[in-house]
Amino acid sequence: MARSRRGLLVGAVVVVVASLLGLLVVLLTRHGGDTAAGEPKGNGRAPATDSHEQAQQVAAALEKLSTDPSSLVAAGARTEVKGRAAQGVPKGSKVTPEPATWAPDGAGGGVMTVTIASPGRPAVSYAAVMVNENGAWKVLATMKLPDARATTATPTAVAS
């Protein structure tokens, strides 16, 4: 009886290890780069090769927040947002991405500052966490940034 339990345990361990190795292979082969034959993966387009190009693509995507915010919700955020993207970016809002702030994460995403000025409200800046899903940049999360006026030091006279 103990021998059959040990056999089952060994079999289960082998299955788990094989599954983890398979998952690792899938993850390593899905992220960016070229195939062994040198052809681009995924949608037939080569991924952006430099940070500047990615920044321009991300900024262009973020500009769509003013017209269709729900189209930019990443798959991983849909359950959290639950169809309420338009509440965060009401109709008539001015969306201003800042491409110079683009910080790629090296794993197919990154962060960019975007300022949203909604009608009747002061402008608010956010760190938009972006992810590339099938060649399209999507918003995975946002984090409100501190108001620049509140964190800017006011010069004072120094007594001599």
Buried (B, 14 or more C-beta within 10 A) or exposed (E): EEEEEEEEEEEEEEEEEEEEEEEEEEEEEEEBEEEEEEEEBEEEEEBBEEEEEBBBBBBEBBBBBBEEBEEBBBEEBEEEBEEEBEEBBBEEBEBBBBBEBBBBEEEBBBBBBBBBBBEEEEEBBBBBBBBBBEEBBBBBBBEEBEEEEEEEEEEEEEEE
